[in-house]
Amino acid sequence: MAKKPWPVLVSEYTSLAFLLPVSTLIGYALGYMLDKEFGTAWMYIPGLILGIAAGLVQLVRQLMRDTNDDA
């Protein structure tokens, strides 16, 4: 497997830095909107948890792909 050029690595790892906070914010925002729509006050919590979980899953997938020792 060919080594990736440094600009590609920089862009990939920069996106990882934003992945977890953005997915958490999106999960919270969706839960908040559901709270407003249905008149509840608790749906933001599962949205927040799902956002965090989705971010962690994507983070682990990317790290596993980058640390694969096939070469």
C-alpha angles and dihedrals in degrees: 000000000000120000114252118241115254096249089057092050092048092052093047094050093043089056089051089056090059097038101082099042093045095048090048091050092048092050091049092047093051091049091048091051090049089051091054093045096050099031095241131132104209110055093089089070097062088042090053092048092048091049092052092047092049091050093049092048092052091046092052092046092053093046092048090050092050096046095047107133099207095126 
